[in-house]
């Protein structure tokens, strides 16, 4: 049995006390990955942004709001995990300044200055131990395979799951699971529960089994 960290859902970066930048990630893929990992007998620690889906109660849930909170929670949890699956869609930008009070309409153009947020998967990948593995997700709308492979290398992932924008808040998904050399290990289409089970099956054979001895304990 492995202890797996899974990140899921969007994050929010507030502009003022009531407005925020986010995205349409629903957490459905993360929910299905959690269930697939539990079905294989693994322990799951889940770090999730705000979502409406209900996660399996057998997972240990750590709720967060911002990308910075997700990074902090994931960094702490990952120390005690064998691997991680980064299925979350953290907000990539945050405002440089957050207003203390609600921003009022003035009839003028409102200009926002944004700066990049930290990359959760890249941060964990750069600091993982030799006995740990990381799997990232890449949602791309152009040059998909090239960009996914670039992300895999830049984020020090052991596998990357490539999908498109049609996956957002949808019941189905269409993914390619890509290895570090750029080869497609498996292409999967269908319901998100089915896709999640296939992703976990690949992770099991490609990563978990390779790190596990006959006694079930992880090792280099």
N, C-alpha and C positions, 0 to 999 in steps of 0.2 A: 504493500500500500504506500502511496506517495501522499505528501501533504502539498496541495496545489493552491497557489494564490491566483485568483481570477479577478481582473478589474472589469467593470461593466458600466454601461450607461453614459450619459453626458456629464459634463461639469458646467458650472455657472460662474461667470465673472461679472460681478456687480458694477454698474455704472453709478448707481445711487442706492438708497435703501430699498427701492422697489423695482428697479429695472436692471436687467442683466443681459450679457451676451451668452448664447448657448448654441445648441444644434438639435436636430430632430432625432437623435439616438433614443431608442425606446427601452433598451436593456433586454430585449427579447433574445438576442443571440447569447448574451451573457447568461441569462436565465437557463437557456437550453444547454450551454456548456457546463454549468454548475450541475445540472441534473445528470448529464452524461458522465461526468467525473464521479459523482456519487454512485451511479449505477455500476461503475467499475470497481467500487469499493474504496475509492480514494477519499481522503479528508480534504475539505475545501474551505479556504478562507476567502471571503468575497469582499472586495472594496468597491462600493457602488456609489455613483452620483445619484441625483434625484430622478426616480422613475416611478411609473404607475404599476409595473408588473410586480407580481409576488414571487419572491425567490424561495427555493426549497428551504424549509426550516432546519434541515440537517446541516446546512452550511453555516459557518460563523460569519455573520454580516457586520461589516464596518461601514456605516453610511458617511459620506462626505459631500461637500458642495462644490468647492473650487478645485482647480487643477493642483494648486499648491497643497491643499488638504489631501487630495488623492495621492500625490507623490509622497507626502510624509507618512501617511497610513500604509501605503504599499511598501515603502522602504523598511519600515519597522516590521511589518508582517513577513516580508520576504526573507529576513534573517532566519526565520524558523521554518521555511518551506524548501521543498526540493526543486520546485519549478514554478513558473508563472505563465499565465495566458493573458495577454493584454487585449481584451475585447472591448474595453471602454473607448469612448470618443471624447477625450478631454478637449476642452476649449483651447485652441492654439494661441489665442491672444487675450490680453487683459488691458483695461484702461490704465494709463500711467497714473491718473488721478481719479479717485472715487469721491463723488460729492457726498457731503455729510447729510444733505437734505435733498428731497425730491427735486429733480431738475424741472424748472417751470418753462412752459412755452413762452417764447418772446416774439415769434414771427420771424426770427432770424435763423440762418443756417447754423446748425449745431455741429461743431467739428470735434471729433474724438481722436485723441492720440493714443495709439495702442502699442503695446510691446509684447513680445513673445512670452509665453508661459514655458516652464520647464517641461521637457519631454519625459514622461513617466517611464515608458518602456526602455528608452535609451539610457536613462539614469540607472535603472535596475540592471540592464544588460552590461553596462560598463563596469559595474561593481559586483557582478555575480561571482560566486566561488566556482572552482573547477568542478564541483559535484552538483552544480545547479544548472538549469536550462531555462531559456525564455522563448516564448512564442509570441510574435506580434501579429497584429492585423493591419492591413493596408487597404484603405478605401480610395480607389483611384478613378478618375474620369477621363484620363488620357495617358498614353504611353504606359499602360497599366503594368505590364510585366517588368519593364525597365525600372519604373519607379518603385515597384514592390521589392525588387532585388536590391536596389540602392538602399531602401529603408532597412532591409534585412541586414545588410553589411554595416550601415551606419549605426544601427541600434544594437549590434552584436547579438542578433537573434539566432536561434538554432533552427527555427522554421518561421515562415511568414505565411499568413492566410490572406490571399488577395480576393477582395470582392468589390462590387461597384456601388454606385449611389442608390440603385434600385433596392438594395438590401435594407435601407433605412426604413424602420417602422413597417416592414413587410413581413408576411408570414413565411415566405420562401426565401431561399438564398442560393447563390451560384458562386462557388469559390474554387480557387486553385491553391493547393498547399505546396509551397515552394521551399526547396532545400537551399543551403548556403551556396552551392555551386550554380544555382539558377535553374536547376531541373524541377519540373513539376512532379511531385511525388504522387499526387492524386487530384483529380478534378471531381467535384461533387456538386450536384444540383438536387433541389427538392425542398421539403419542409425544413425549417430551422432545427427541429429536434433531430431529423435524419442527418443533416449536415453536421450538427454538433457531435453526434455519435461517431461519424466518420473522422472528424478532426481528432477526437479523443483516441480513436483506434490507431491513427497514424502516430500521435504523440506517444501512445503506449509502446508501440513497436520501435519507433525511431529514437525515442529519448528515454522513457521510463525504464524499459526493459534493459537498455544498454547501461544504465546506471545502477541497476539492481542486481545483487547477487542471489544465489539460490536461497539464501535465508531471508530474502525480502528486504534487506537493509541496503540503503544507498551507500555508494562508494565511488571513488575516482576510477 
